[in-house]
Amino acid sequence: MMGSGGYAASAVALALLLGGLADAEPAEQPVFISIGGGAVDSAAFRWSSALAQILSRPPGLPKCDAGSPCGIPGIIAGAQTYDRAEPLLAAIAEGKVATGILSGTQIYEARCAPSKNRPATDIRVLKALYRQPLQLIVPAESTIKTAKDLAGATIAVGERGSDSDIAAAALLEAYGPYKPRIKVERMAPDMAIQALKSGAAKAAIFVGHLVDLPIAELLAHGGFKLVALPDSAERRRMLRALPLFEPDSITAGTPPASLATISEHAFWVAGPALGAVPAEELVATESSSRNAARLAELVDPVVPVAEGEAFHRLPAPLADGLQHFAVASHLPVDVVDCPAQIGSK
Protein backbone atom coordinates (compact mmCIF):
# COMPACT_ATOMS: atom_id res chain seq x y z
CA MET A 1 0.00 0.00 0.00
CA MET A 2 1.33 3.45 -0.97
CA GLY A 3 1.59 6.05 1.80
CA SER A 4 0.52 9.68 1.52
CA GLY A 5 4.13 10.68 0.77
CA GLY A 6 4.09 8.31 -2.22
CA TYR A 7 0.91 9.84 -3.59
CA ALA A 8 2.34 13.34 -3.18
CA ALA A 9 5.53 12.38 -4.99
CA SER A 10 3.51 10.80 -7.81
CA ALA A 11 1.36 13.91 -8.11
CA VAL A 12 4.43 16.14 -8.34
CA ALA A 13 6.00 13.86 -10.97
CA LEU A 14 2.76 13.84 -12.99
CA ALA A 15 2.51 17.63 -12.77
CA LEU A 16 6.10 18.00 -13.98
CA LEU A 17 5.49 15.58 -16.84
CA LEU A 18 2.31 17.35 -17.93
CA GLY A 19 4.06 20.71 -17.63
CA GLY A 20 6.92 19.47 -19.80
CA LEU A 21 4.50 18.18 -22.43
CA ALA A 22 2.65 21.49 -22.39
CA ASP A 23 5.93 23.29 -23.11
CA ALA A 24 6.94 20.87 -25.84
CA GLU A 25 6.75 21.97 -29.44
CA PRO A 26 4.00 20.28 -31.51
CA ALA A 27 5.04 16.83 -32.79
CA GLU A 28 5.63 16.65 -36.53
CA GLN A 29 7.42 14.51 -39.06
CA PRO A 30 11.16 15.17 -38.89
CA VAL A 31 12.99 16.67 -41.84
CA PHE A 32 16.46 15.26 -42.47
CA ILE A 33 19.25 17.47 -43.83
CA SER A 34 22.64 16.15 -44.84
CA ILE A 35 25.79 18.29 -44.65
CA GLY A 36 28.75 17.01 -46.63
CA GLY A 37 32.19 17.86 -45.31
CA GLY A 38 35.76 16.72 -45.80
CA ALA A 39 37.72 13.89 -44.24
CA VAL A 40 37.21 13.36 -40.51
CA ASP A 41 40.45 15.19 -39.66
CA SER A 42 39.62 18.29 -41.72
CA ALA A 43 38.24 21.72 -40.91
CA ALA A 44 35.39 21.07 -43.35
CA PHE A 45 34.18 18.03 -41.41
CA ARG A 46 34.59 19.89 -38.12
CA TRP A 47 32.26 22.54 -39.55
CA SER A 48 29.74 20.08 -41.00
CA SER A 49 29.49 18.32 -37.63
CA ALA A 50 29.08 21.66 -35.81
CA LEU A 51 26.36 22.81 -38.20
CA ALA A 52 24.52 19.51 -37.72
CA GLN A 53 24.50 20.08 -33.95
CA ILE A 54 23.43 23.71 -34.20
CA LEU A 55 20.62 23.14 -36.71
CA SER A 56 19.07 19.98 -35.25
CA ARG A 57 15.91 20.20 -33.16
CA PRO A 58 14.06 16.86 -33.39
CA PRO A 59 10.27 16.85 -33.00
CA GLY A 60 8.85 16.64 -29.47
CA LEU A 61 11.58 18.48 -27.59
CA PRO A 62 10.64 21.21 -25.08
CA LYS A 63 10.84 24.78 -26.27
CA CYS A 64 14.31 26.32 -26.09
CA ASP A 65 15.23 28.51 -23.15
CA ALA A 66 15.52 32.17 -24.03
CA GLY A 67 19.02 33.00 -25.21
CA SER A 68 20.27 29.40 -25.25
CA PRO A 69 21.46 27.65 -28.43
CA CYS A 70 18.51 26.37 -30.42
CA GLY A 71 18.03 24.57 -33.73
CA ILE A 72 15.13 24.53 -36.17
CA PRO A 73 12.05 22.64 -34.90
CA GLY A 74 11.62 19.35 -36.74
CA ILE A 75 15.11 19.35 -38.30
CA ILE A 76 17.53 16.46 -37.87
CA ALA A 77 20.86 17.29 -39.53
CA GLY A 78 23.78 14.93 -40.04
CA ALA A 79 27.37 15.32 -41.25
CA GLN A 80 28.82 13.16 -44.02
CA THR A 81 32.49 12.67 -44.92
CA TYR A 82 33.95 13.11 -48.39
CA ASP A 83 37.68 12.75 -49.00
CA ARG A 84 37.59 14.72 -52.26
CA ALA A 85 35.69 17.75 -53.50
CA GLU A 86 34.57 16.31 -56.84
CA PRO A 87 32.34 13.52 -55.41
CA LEU A 88 30.78 15.98 -52.95
CA LEU A 89 30.07 18.47 -55.73
CA ALA A 90 28.40 15.74 -57.75
CA ALA A 91 26.37 14.51 -54.76
CA ILE A 92 25.05 18.01 -54.05
CA ALA A 93 24.27 18.75 -57.71
CA GLU A 94 22.47 15.42 -58.12
CA GLY A 95 20.40 15.87 -54.96
CA LYS A 96 22.04 13.05 -53.03
CA VAL A 97 23.27 15.47 -50.37
CA ALA A 98 21.29 18.56 -49.38
CA THR A 99 24.17 20.86 -48.41
CA GLY A 100 27.93 20.74 -48.17
CA ILE A 101 31.13 22.65 -47.47
CA LEU A 102 33.38 23.37 -50.42
CA SER A 103 36.12 25.82 -51.32
CA GLY A 104 35.32 28.89 -53.35
CA THR A 105 37.60 27.72 -56.16
CA GLN A 106 35.89 24.34 -56.52
CA ILE A 107 32.44 25.96 -56.66
CA TYR A 108 33.61 28.61 -59.12
CA GLU A 109 35.29 26.05 -61.39
CA ALA A 110 32.17 23.84 -61.38
CA ARG A 111 30.05 26.82 -62.36
CA CYS A 112 32.35 28.65 -64.76
CA ALA A 113 34.71 26.01 -66.16
CA PRO A 114 32.93 22.63 -65.95
CA SER A 115 34.71 19.50 -67.22
CA LYS A 116 33.78 17.87 -70.53
CA ASN A 117 32.07 14.99 -68.77
CA ARG A 118 29.95 17.13 -66.47
CA PRO A 119 27.80 20.18 -67.26
CA ALA A 120 27.90 23.34 -65.19
CA THR A 121 26.39 22.70 -61.75
CA ASP A 122 23.54 24.73 -60.32
CA ILE A 123 24.83 24.89 -56.77
CA ARG A 124 23.80 27.89 -54.68
CA VAL A 125 25.70 29.53 -51.85
CA LEU A 126 24.34 29.74 -48.32
CA LYS A 127 27.26 31.69 -46.81
CA ALA A 128 31.02 31.85 -46.31
CA LEU A 129 32.23 29.99 -43.22
CA TYR A 130 36.02 30.24 -42.79
CA ARG A 131 39.26 30.96 -44.63
CA GLN A 132 41.60 28.46 -46.27
CA PRO A 133 45.15 29.80 -46.74
CA LEU A 134 47.68 28.78 -49.36
CA GLN A 135 50.63 27.10 -47.68
CA LEU A 136 54.01 26.81 -49.39
CA ILE A 137 55.95 24.36 -47.22
CA VAL A 138 59.65 23.47 -47.39
CA PRO A 139 62.08 21.63 -45.09
CA ALA A 140 63.32 23.78 -42.19
CA GLU A 141 66.90 23.75 -43.50
CA SER A 142 65.87 24.60 -47.08
CA THR A 143 67.53 27.48 -48.91
CA ILE A 144 64.13 28.34 -50.42
CA LYS A 145 63.23 31.65 -48.76
CA THR A 146 60.78 33.09 -51.31
CA ALA A 147 58.63 31.79 -54.13
CA LYS A 148 61.30 32.99 -56.57
CA ASP A 149 63.79 30.52 -55.07
CA LEU A 150 61.89 27.48 -56.38
CA ALA A 151 63.90 27.24 -59.61
CA GLY A 152 64.98 23.67 -60.35
CA ALA A 153 62.98 22.19 -57.49
CA THR A 154 60.52 19.31 -57.57
CA ILE A 155 57.24 20.56 -56.12
CA ALA A 156 54.42 18.38 -54.86
CA VAL A 157 50.93 19.76 -55.47
CA GLY A 158 47.41 18.36 -55.27
CA GLU A 159 45.68 16.19 -57.82
CA ARG A 160 44.76 17.72 -61.17
CA GLY A 161 41.96 20.26 -60.78
CA SER A 162 42.36 20.58 -57.01
CA ASP A 163 42.71 23.96 -55.30
CA SER A 164 46.39 23.23 -54.74
CA ASP A 165 46.95 22.41 -58.41
CA ILE A 166 45.13 25.54 -59.60
CA ALA A 167 46.90 27.79 -57.09
CA ALA A 168 50.31 26.27 -57.87
CA ALA A 169 49.85 26.92 -61.60
CA ALA A 170 49.02 30.57 -60.87
CA LEU A 171 51.99 30.93 -58.50
CA LEU A 172 54.51 29.47 -60.94
CA GLU A 173 53.19 31.62 -63.78
CA ALA A 174 53.30 34.79 -61.66
CA TYR A 175 56.74 34.27 -60.09
CA GLY A 176 58.39 32.69 -63.13
CA PRO A 177 59.89 32.03 -65.53
CA TYR A 178 62.17 29.64 -63.64
CA LYS A 179 65.61 28.50 -64.82
CA PRO A 180 66.22 25.66 -64.40
CA ARG A 181 62.61 24.66 -64.81
CA ILE A 182 60.47 23.41 -61.95
CA LYS A 183 59.18 19.86 -61.94
CA VAL A 184 55.57 19.66 -60.72
CA GLU A 185 54.32 16.36 -59.31
CA ARG A 186 50.55 16.02 -58.80
CA MET A 187 49.42 13.71 -56.05
CA ALA A 188 47.03 13.28 -53.13
CA PRO A 189 47.86 15.41 -50.03
CA ASP A 190 49.07 12.45 -47.98
CA MET A 191 51.43 11.45 -50.77
CA ALA A 192 52.67 15.05 -51.07
CA ILE A 193 53.54 15.03 -47.38
CA GLN A 194 55.41 11.74 -47.79
CA ALA A 195 57.30 13.22 -50.75
CA LEU A 196 58.36 16.16 -48.57
CA LYS A 197 59.44 13.89 -45.72
CA SER A 198 61.43 11.60 -48.00
CA GLY A 199 63.11 14.45 -49.84
CA ALA A 200 61.58 13.46 -53.18
CA ALA A 201 59.96 16.92 -53.23
CA LYS A 202 61.79 20.06 -52.17
CA ALA A 203 58.55 21.98 -51.61
CA ALA A 204 54.81 21.38 -51.50
CA ILE A 205 51.79 23.62 -52.02
CA PHE A 206 48.62 23.02 -50.05
CA VAL A 207 45.37 24.97 -49.80
CA GLY A 208 43.48 24.31 -46.59
CA HIS A 209 43.22 25.22 -42.96
CA LEU A 210 46.28 24.81 -40.73
CA VAL A 211 44.17 22.64 -38.43
CA ASP A 212 43.82 20.04 -41.19
CA LEU A 213 45.74 16.88 -40.40
CA PRO A 214 48.33 15.73 -41.29
CA ILE A 215 49.50 19.20 -42.43
CA ALA A 216 49.22 20.44 -38.84
CA GLU A 217 51.39 17.57 -37.64
CA LEU A 218 53.94 18.25 -40.37
CA LEU A 219 54.44 21.83 -39.17
CA ALA A 220 54.17 21.04 -35.46
CA HIS A 221 57.40 19.04 -35.14
CA GLY A 222 59.77 21.73 -36.40
CA GLY A 223 61.21 19.91 -39.41
CA PHE A 224 59.32 22.04 -41.94
CA LYS A 225 58.44 25.68 -42.37
CA LEU A 226 56.14 27.97 -44.32
CA VAL A 227 57.40 30.34 -47.00
CA ALA A 228 55.74 33.76 -46.93
CA LEU A 229 54.08 35.38 -49.94
CA PRO A 230 54.37 39.10 -49.14
CA ASP A 231 52.75 41.80 -51.25
CA SER A 232 54.59 42.23 -54.54
CA ALA A 233 53.93 42.65 -58.24
CA GLU A 234 54.16 38.86 -58.58
CA ARG A 235 51.58 38.20 -55.86
CA ARG A 236 49.20 40.75 -57.37
CA ARG A 237 49.58 39.01 -60.73
CA MET A 238 48.87 35.69 -59.03
CA LEU A 239 45.72 37.05 -57.40
CA ARG A 240 44.40 38.25 -60.76
CA ALA A 241 44.54 34.62 -61.91
CA LEU A 242 42.78 33.38 -58.76
CA PRO A 243 39.54 35.40 -58.49
CA LEU A 244 38.40 33.73 -55.24
CA PHE A 245 41.65 34.44 -53.35
CA GLU A 246 42.58 37.53 -51.35
CA PRO A 247 45.63 38.74 -49.38
CA ASP A 248 45.81 37.19 -45.92
CA SER A 249 48.23 36.08 -43.22
CA ILE A 250 48.67 32.94 -41.15
CA THR A 251 50.32 32.36 -37.79
CA ALA A 252 52.58 29.34 -37.54
CA GLY A 253 56.00 28.17 -36.41
CA THR A 254 57.89 28.06 -33.12
CA PRO A 255 57.75 30.68 -31.77
CA PRO A 256 54.53 31.61 -33.60
CA ALA A 257 54.97 34.26 -36.26
CA SER A 258 52.62 35.91 -38.73
CA LEU A 259 53.37 35.18 -42.37
CA ALA A 260 51.84 36.84 -45.42
CA THR A 261 49.99 34.58 -47.84
CA ILE A 262 46.71 34.46 -49.77
CA SER A 263 43.51 32.62 -48.91
CA GLU A 264 40.04 31.76 -50.13
CA HIS A 265 36.79 31.17 -48.29
CA ALA A 266 35.20 27.80 -47.68
CA PHE A 267 31.46 28.06 -48.35
CA TRP A 268 28.34 26.32 -47.17
CA VAL A 269 26.34 25.50 -50.31
CA ALA A 270 23.05 23.85 -51.19
CA GLY A 271 21.61 21.86 -54.07
CA PRO A 272 18.15 20.67 -55.12
CA ALA A 273 17.83 18.23 -52.19
CA LEU A 274 17.37 21.17 -49.81
CA GLY A 275 13.73 20.96 -50.86
CA ALA A 276 11.18 22.70 -48.69
CA VAL A 277 13.63 23.82 -46.01
CA PRO A 278 14.07 27.59 -46.48
CA ALA A 279 17.70 28.56 -47.01
CA GLU A 280 16.98 31.78 -45.15
CA GLU A 281 15.92 29.83 -42.05
CA LEU A 282 19.09 27.73 -42.13
CA VAL A 283 21.38 30.74 -42.38
CA ALA A 284 19.41 32.81 -39.87
CA THR A 285 19.66 29.99 -37.33
CA GLU A 286 23.37 29.47 -37.94
CA SER A 287 24.04 33.22 -37.76
CA SER A 288 21.88 33.99 -34.72
CA SER A 289 23.54 35.44 -31.63
CA ARG A 290 22.12 32.62 -29.50
CA ASN A 291 24.04 30.03 -31.55
CA ALA A 292 27.22 31.98 -32.35
CA ALA A 293 29.15 31.20 -29.16
CA ARG A 294 28.33 27.50 -29.26
CA LEU A 295 29.28 27.26 -32.93
CA ALA A 296 32.62 28.97 -32.27
CA GLU A 297 33.33 26.43 -29.50
CA LEU A 298 32.53 23.50 -31.77
CA VAL A 299 34.78 24.61 -34.64
CA ASP A 300 37.69 25.97 -32.55
CA PRO A 301 40.51 26.56 -33.49
CA VAL A 302 39.00 27.32 -36.91
CA VAL A 303 37.84 30.93 -36.81
CA PRO A 304 34.50 31.75 -38.47
CA VAL A 305 34.55 34.64 -40.92
CA ALA A 306 32.98 37.87 -39.72
CA GLU A 307 29.30 38.18 -40.58
CA GLY A 308 30.18 41.16 -42.77
CA GLU A 309 32.08 38.75 -45.06
CA ALA A 310 29.33 36.13 -45.19
CA PHE A 311 28.31 37.02 -48.76
CA HIS A 312 31.60 38.49 -50.00
CA ARG A 313 33.26 37.27 -53.22
CA LEU A 314 30.72 34.52 -53.77
CA PRO A 315 31.69 31.79 -56.26
CA ALA A 316 28.03 31.27 -57.23
CA PRO A 317 24.69 33.07 -56.71
CA LEU A 318 22.95 32.96 -53.34
CA ALA A 319 20.27 30.38 -52.63
CA ASP A 320 16.66 31.54 -52.94
CA GLY A 321 15.57 33.83 -50.11
CA LEU A 322 19.04 34.81 -48.99
CA GLN A 323 19.14 38.04 -50.95
CA HIS A 324 16.27 39.20 -48.74
CA PHE A 325 18.15 38.02 -45.63
CA ALA A 326 21.28 39.89 -46.71
CA VAL A 327 19.39 43.12 -47.35
CA ALA A 328 17.51 42.86 -44.04
CA SER A 329 20.82 42.20 -42.23
CA HIS A 330 22.60 45.06 -44.06
CA LEU A 331 25.19 42.64 -45.47
CA PRO A 332 26.85 43.39 -48.83
CA VAL A 333 26.55 40.75 -51.56
CA ASP A 334 28.92 40.33 -54.48
CA VAL A 335 29.22 37.36 -56.84
CA VAL A 336 32.42 36.79 -58.81
CA ASP A 337 31.61 36.79 -62.52
CA CYS A 338 32.68 33.97 -64.82
CA PRO A 339 35.26 35.02 -67.47
CA ALA A 340 32.61 35.02 -70.23
CA GLN A 341 30.42 37.34 -68.17
CA ILE A 342 33.36 39.68 -67.58
CA GLY A 343 34.07 39.83 -71.31
CA SER A 344 30.46 40.63 -72.14
CA LYS A 345 30.34 43.72 -69.90
C-alpha positions in Angstrom: 0.0 0.0 0.0 1.3 3.4 -1.0 1.6 6.0 1.8 0.5 9.7 1.5 4.1 10.7 0.8 4.1 8.3 -2.2 0.9 9.8 -3.6 2.3 13.3 -3.2 5.5 12.4 -5.0 3.5 10.8 -7.8 1.4 13.9 -8.1 4.4 16.1 -8.3 6.0 13.9 -11.0 2.8 13.8 -13.0 2.5 17.6 -12.8 6.1 18.0 -14.0 5.5 15.6 -16.8 2.3 17.4 -17.9 4.1 20.7 -17.6 6.9 19.5 -19.8 4.5 18.2 -22.4 2.6 21.5 -22.4 5.9 23.3 -23.1 6.9 20.9 -25.8 6.8 22.0 -29.4 4.0 20.3 -31.5 5.0 16.8 -32.8 5.6 16.7 -36.5 7.4 14.5 -39.1 11.2 15.2 -38.9 13.0 16.7 -41.8 16.5 15.3 -42.5 19.2 17.5 -43.8 22.6 16.1 -44.8 25.8 18.3 -44.7 28.7 17.0 -46.6 32.2 17.9 -45.3 35.8 16.7 -45.8 37.7 13.9 -44.2 37.2 13.4 -40.5 40.5 15.2 -39.7 39.6 18.3 -41.7 38.2 21.7 -40.9 35.4 21.1 -43.3 34.2 18.0 -41.4 34.6 19.9 -38.1 32.3 22.5 -39.6 29.7 20.1 -41.0 29.5 18.3 -37.6 29.1 21.7 -35.8 26.4 22.8 -38.2 24.5 19.5 -37.7 24.5 20.1 -34.0 23.4 23.7 -34.2 20.6 23.1 -36.7 19.1 20.0 -35.2 15.9 20.2 -33.2 14.1 16.9 -33.4 10.3 16.9 -33.0 8.8 16.6 -29.5 11.6 18.5 -27.6 10.6 21.2 -25.1 10.8 24.8 -26.3 14.3 26.3 -26.1 15.2 28.5 -23.2 15.5 32.2 -24.0 19.0 33.0 -25.2 20.3 29.4 -25.3 21.5 27.6 -28.4 18.5 26.4 -30.4 18.0 24.6 -33.7 15.1 24.5 -36.2 12.1 22.6 -34.9 11.6 19.3 -36.7 15.1 19.4 -38.3 17.5 16.5 -37.9 20.9 17.3 -39.5 23.8 14.9 -40.0 27.4 15.3 -41.2 28.8 13.2 -44.0 32.5 12.7 -44.9 34.0 13.1 -48.4 37.7 12.8 -49.0 37.6 14.7 -52.3 35.7 17.8 -53.5 34.6 16.3 -56.8 32.3 13.5 -55.4 30.8 16.0 -52.9 30.1 18.5 -55.7 28.4 15.7 -57.7 26.4 14.5 -54.8 25.1 18.0 -54.1 24.3 18.7 -57.7 22.5 15.4 -58.1 20.4 15.9 -55.0 22.0 13.0 -53.0 23.3 15.5 -50.4 21.3 18.6 -49.4 24.2 20.9 -48.4 27.9 20.7 -48.2 31.1 22.7 -47.5 33.4 23.4 -50.4 36.1 25.8 -51.3 35.3 28.9 -53.4 37.6 27.7 -56.2 35.9 24.3 -56.5 32.4 26.0 -56.7 33.6 28.6 -59.1 35.3 26.0 -61.4 32.2 23.8 -61.4 30.0 26.8 -62.4 32.3 28.7 -64.8 34.7 26.0 -66.2 32.9 22.6 -66.0 34.7 19.5 -67.2 33.8 17.9 -70.5 32.1 15.0 -68.8 29.9 17.1 -66.5 27.8 20.2 -67.3 27.9 23.3 -65.2 26.4 22.7 -61.8 23.5 24.7 -60.3 24.8 24.9 -56.8 23.8 27.9 -54.7 25.7 29.5 -51.9 24.3 29.7 -48.3 27.3 31.7 -46.8 31.0 31.9 -46.3 32.2 30.0 -43.2 36.0 30.2 -42.8 39.3 31.0 -44.6 41.6 28.5 -46.3 45.1 29.8 -46.7 47.7 28.8 -49.4 50.6 27.1 -47.7 54.0 26.8 -49.4 56.0 24.4 -47.2 59.6 23.5 -47.4 62.1 21.6 -45.1 63.3 23.8 -42.2 66.9 23.8 -43.5 65.9 24.6 -47.1 67.5 27.5 -48.9 64.1 28.3 -50.4 63.2 31.7 -48.8 60.8 33.1 -51.3 58.6 31.8 -54.1 61.3 33.0 -56.6 63.8 30.5 -55.1 61.9 27.5 -56.4 63.9 27.2 -59.6 65.0 23.7 -60.4 63.0 22.2 -57.5 60.5 19.3 -57.6 57.2 20.6 -56.1 54.4 18.4 -54.9 50.9 19.8 -55.5 47.4 18.4 -55.3 45.7 16.2 -57.8 44.8 17.7 -61.2 42.0 20.3 -60.8 42.4 20.6 -57.0 42.7 24.0 -55.3 46.4 23.2 -54.7 46.9 22.4 -58.4 45.1 25.5 -59.6 46.9 27.8 -57.1 50.3 26.3 -57.9 49.9 26.9 -61.6 49.0 30.6 -60.9 52.0 30.9 -58.5 54.5 29.5 -60.9 53.2 31.6 -63.8 53.3 34.8 -61.7 56.7 34.3 -60.1 58.4 32.7 -63.1 59.9 32.0 -65.5 62.2 29.6 -63.6 65.6 28.5 -64.8 66.2 25.7 -64.4 62.6 24.7 -64.8 60.5 23.4 -62.0 59.2 19.9 -61.9 55.6 19.7 -60.7 54.3 16.4 -59.3 50.6 16.0 -58.8 49.4 13.7 -56.1 47.0 13.3 -53.1 47.9 15.4 -50.0 49.1 12.4 -48.0 51.4 11.5 -50.8 52.7 15.1 -51.1 53.5 15.0 -47.4 55.4 11.7 -47.8 57.3 13.2 -50.7 58.4 16.2 -48.6 59.4 13.9 -45.7 61.4 11.6 -48.0 63.1 14.5 -49.8 61.6 13.5 -53.2 60.0 16.9 -53.2 61.8 20.1 -52.2 58.6 22.0 -51.6 54.8 21.4 -51.5 51.8 23.6 -52.0 48.6 23.0 -50.0 45.4 25.0 -49.8 43.5 24.3 -46.6 43.2 25.2 -43.0 46.3 24.8 -40.7 44.2 22.6 -38.4 43.8 20.0 -41.2 45.7 16.9 -40.4 48.3 15.7 -41.3 49.5 19.2 -42.4 49.2 20.4 -38.8 51.4 17.6 -37.6 53.9 18.2 -40.4 54.4 21.8 -39.2 54.2 21.0 -35.5 57.4 19.0 -35.1 59.8 21.7 -36.4 61.2 19.9 -39.4 59.3 22.0 -41.9 58.4 25.7 -42.4 56.1 28.0 -44.3 57.4 30.3 -47.0 55.7 33.8 -46.9 54.1 35.4 -49.9 54.4 39.1 -49.1 52.8 41.8 -51.2 54.6 42.2 -54.5 53.9 42.6 -58.2 54.2 38.9 -58.6 51.6 38.2 -55.9 49.2 40.7 -57.4 49.6 39.0 -60.7 48.9 35.7 -59.0 45.7 37.1 -57.4 44.4 38.2 -60.8 44.5 34.6 -61.9 42.8 33.4 -58.8 39.5 35.4 -58.5 38.4 33.7 -55.2 41.7 34.4 -53.3 42.6 37.5 -51.4 45.6 38.7 -49.4 45.8 37.2 -45.9 48.2 36.1 -43.2 48.7 32.9 -41.2 50.3 32.4 -37.8 52.6 29.3 -37.5 56.0 28.2 -36.4 57.9 28.1 -33.1 57.8 30.7 -31.8 54.5 31.6 -33.6 55.0 34.3 -36.3 52.6 35.9 -38.7 53.4 35.2 -42.4 51.8 36.8 -45.4 50.0 34.6 -47.8 46.7 34.5 -49.8 43.5 32.6 -48.9 40.0 31.8 -50.1 36.8 31.2 -48.3 35.2 27.8 -47.7 31.5 28.1 -48.4 28.3 26.3 -47.2 26.3 25.5 -50.3 23.1 23.9 -51.2 21.6 21.9 -54.1 18.1 20.7 -55.1 17.8 18.2 -52.2 17.4 21.2 -49.8 13.7 21.0 -50.9 11.2 22.7 -48.7 13.6 23.8 -46.0 14.1 27.6 -46.5 17.7 28.6 -47.0 17.0 31.8 -45.1 15.9 29.8 -42.0 19.1 27.7 -42.1 21.4 30.7 -42.4 19.4 32.8 -39.9 19.7 30.0 -37.3 23.4 29.5 -37.9 24.0 33.2 -37.8 21.9 34.0 -34.7 23.5 35.4 -31.6 22.1 32.6 -29.5 24.0 30.0 -31.5 27.2 32.0 -32.4 29.2 31.2 -29.2 28.3 27.5 -29.3 29.3 27.3 -32.9 32.6 29.0 -32.3 33.3 26.4 -29.5 32.5 23.5 -31.8 34.8 24.6 -34.6 37.7 26.0 -32.6 40.5 26.6 -33.5 39.0 27.3 -36.9 37.8 30.9 -36.8 34.5 31.8 -38.5 34.6 34.6 -40.9 33.0 37.9 -39.7 29.3 38.2 -40.6 30.2 41.2 -42.8 32.1 38.7 -45.1 29.3 36.1 -45.2 28.3 37.0 -48.8 31.6 38.5 -50.0 33.3 37.3 -53.2 30.7 34.5 -53.8 31.7 31.8 -56.3 28.0 31.3 -57.2 24.7 33.1 -56.7 22.9 33.0 -53.3 20.3 30.4 -52.6 16.7 31.5 -52.9 15.6 33.8 -50.1 19.0 34.8 -49.0 19.1 38.0 -51.0 16.3 39.2 -48.7 18.2 38.0 -45.6 21.3 39.9 -46.7 19.4 43.1 -47.3 17.5 42.9 -44.0 20.8 42.2 -42.2 22.6 45.1 -44.1 25.2 42.6 -45.5 26.9 43.4 -48.8 26.5 40.8 -51.6 28.9 40.3 -54.5 29.2 37.4 -56.8 32.4 36.8 -58.8 31.6 36.8 -62.5 32.7 34.0 -64.8 35.3 35.0 -67.5 32.6 35.0 -70.2 30.4 37.3 -68.2 33.4 39.7 -67.6 34.1 39.8 -71.3 30.5 40.6 -72.1 30.3 43.7 -69.9 
